[in-house]
């Protein structure tokens, strides 16, 4: 789900918002919030930290126990 959201947000800026404003109002509101200021950069940075955390936690959960 996170990968699809990232791909959508990164690929959506060149699309004219008026094309989906009436047909997809929730998408329009989410995109307006994501593209306001530096929110998209912050989202992408936070996503990278989340991926790092998930990989670290899975590594800790699956590592062998010391005897």
Secondary structure, 3 states (H helix, E strand, C coil): CHHHHHHHHHHHCCCCHHHCCCCCHHHHHHHHHHCCCCHHHHHHHHHHHHHHHHHHHHHHHHCCCCC
